[in-house]
Amino acid sequence: MRLVEPILAFQTELEQIRRDLHAHPELCYEEQRTADVIAACLEDWGIPVVRGLGVTGVVGIIKNGSSNRAIGLRADMDALPMQELNTFDHASRHPGKMHACGHDGHTAMLLGAAHYLSRHRNFDGTVVLIFQPAEEGGAGARRMIDDGLFDQFPMDAVYGMHNWPGLPAGSFGVIPGPMMASSNEFRVVVKGKGAHAAQPHRGIDPVMVAVQIAQAWQTIVSREKNPLETAVLSITQIHAGSATNVIPDEAVMIGTVRTFSTEVLDLVERRMAEMANGIAAGFNAGIDFSFKRNYPPLINHPEQTAFAIEAMRAVVGAASVNTAVEPTMGAEDFAFMLQAKPGCYVFIGNGDGEHRAGGHGLGPCQLHNGSYDFNDQLLPIGASYWVRLVETGLAMTGAA
């Protein structure tokens, strides 16, 4: 492993920053204290700061030389609305809020790179440090783009990184093309006719209609899409009725759809609506169907992925870079940035939880788990990757 020595020397400070952020989690678009901490660090290191994009977003700019080339590096900074189970000293001080996805670590790693790059400007061009709010369901990436991120700060490519439990600490994982799925949600209200449960013939039972729709929808995945394509259709909530002897007027089904391509998503959404309406009509019931597309699939660009692989190998060695990591049906709003600019998103291994000291809660060290904690040993690794990416992509002798 070839880490950047000044970053290693700065690790203790990075750990302090990370643990401070972990102890003070803030939800999407509420990251005011977090943004203040980030901006104060950047300004103290002589880095110009722009605030307000995406409500609470922070952008730092490091320039050197005369080149017009620019690279964007993004870290998310929001927490989750969940209760932390850990009892160590840096556990959340805000009940019902927790950094259970490692965004505190992502922020600290990018700050580590910023600290080094502000002092060792071994590059020719511009580094755009993007501290993004509201990744957890708030589409903060899209909000920053809509507020002019790429217009105000032109860049040739943009890169992102996320810790990944289960992937060995000291390793990276990436794959060109689709790496994370789209995130979409649906809600269907089946409108029947209430009646006494002992006299079902006098009503229109929306529960039975909902059951028929739920079963039919699964054939979209198993029989209508290409088996070589991937899709998940999960009904996660069903609500109907209030008494054992009453057929209700309505039944509601809510859930999520995940795909790796827009074409498959188009098929699934269209056929869900057609089936729901057709089945309801067959039972003389009504339908109110809605489908919301939240995050698009995250698709890595081949050229930038190949470049990122070389930067990762320069830090941890070729044997510790998995270039065909298994894609996940989880979603990530960095996908919006990759729709607007070429770039690459990578996983950095967070280990299996062996880094957790006493005081962690019961349960695995998995993302979105109350016992999760970011592995501080990743801080110099991730920061070194960012630095290698910049110093190679904006090399003094020419572009990568």
Buried (B, 14 or more C-beta within 10 A) or exposed (E): EEBBEBBBEBBEBBBEBBBBBBBBBBBBBBBEBBBEBBBEBBEEBEBEBBBEBBBBBBBBBBBBEEBEBBBBBBBBBBBBEBEBBBEBEBBBEEEEBBBBBBBBBBBBBBBBBBBBBBEBBEBBBBBBBBBBBBBBBBBBBBBBBEBEBBEEBBBBBBBBBBBBBBBBBBBBBBBBBBBBBBBBBBBBBBBBBBBEBEEEEEBBBBBBBBBBBBEBBEEBBEEEBEEEEBBEBEBEEBEBBEEEEEBBBBBBBBBBBBBBBEEBBEBBBEBBBEBBBEBBEEBEBBBEBEBEEBBBBBBBBEBBBBBBBBBBBBBBEEEBBBBEBEBBBBBBBBBBBBBBBBBBBBBBBBBBBEBBEEEBBEEEBBBEBBBBBBBBBBBBBBBBBBBBBBBBBBBEEEEB
